[in-house]
Structure formats: structure tokens, C-alpha cells
């Protein structure tokens, strides 16, 4: 039985501190995120990225902007 790929969005940040601050800012507005090792698609960053559901991307970007933050890189990824 094969599994279907599941898309997600990864946000990369310049530092671990920024990643954790972003995770906290998203949680405050009810956007679920998961700290994950940075996927190679994000390039050379701090090593921790945030994984989000694609449907939450715009709300997440708005919440981060309100908090004075923004991801350094984003990537659309599918995993199984």
C-alpha cells in the first residue's frame, strides 16, 4: 500500500531564535506550525524551519508581518 504525498509549506529563518519567536507568534493567533529540521529546499539557514499547512500560509505571513517578522525563505514541499 503506497502513501500519497502530502504537501506542506516550510518557512526558514536566519536563526533558531527567530524560528522559535515565529512559532510563538503563530501560536498566539491560532496558526498551527511544527518546528522541523530545515529542508534542503530552503538553502543554508539556521537548521530549524516551521512546517505549516498550505491553507494556513497567508494567515501565517500576515501574523508574522504583524509581529514584525518574516521568513527568510519559503518552500512548497511534498512528503510521504
N, C-alpha and C positions, 0 to 999 in steps of 0.2 A: 504494500500500500504506500503510494507516494504522497508526500505532503505538498500542498500548494504554497508557492512563495507568498509571503506576507509583507506588503510594503510598509515602510516607516520612514520618518524624516529624522535625520541626525543634525543636531546643532553643535558646532565646535566653538570652543572659546580659547583665548590666549593663555589662560591659567586655570589651575584647579580651583582656585578661589572664585574666579569668575563663573566657572561651571556650577559650583555649589550655590553661589548667590543667585544665579539664574534659576536653578532648580527651586530655590526658596521663593523667588518672585512668582514663578509659575504656579506653585502650590497655593500661594495666597489668593490667586484668582480662580482656582479650581481647574487649572490645566494640568493634566497628569503627564509626568515625564519620568524617565528612568535614566539614572546615570549608568553609562556603559563605557567600555574601553573605546577610544576614538577609532572609528573605522578608517581604513586607509584612504577612502574616498574623500576624507576631509583634509588630507595632507598632514604636514608636520605641525601638530598643535600640542596642547598640554597633556594629552593622553586620556582625558575624560570628556565624553560628549554626552549630550542629552538626547534620548530617544523619545519621539513623540508619534502619535497617530497622525497620519496626513491630514485628517479632517480638523485637527487642532492647530495646524501650522499658523494660520493667520491670527488666531486668538493669542497664540504664544508670542508671535512677533509684536503684536500690539501691547501685550503685557510687559514684555521686555523693554519696549520703547518707553512706556510709562515709567518704568523703573530706571530709565537712563542707561539701558544696556542693549547690546545687540550681539548676535553671534558673529564670529569672525568668518565662519564658513557654514554652509548647509549642504546637505546631500539627500537625495531621494534614494532609498536602498530597499531591496527585497531580500528577505532571508527565508530559510525553511526550517 
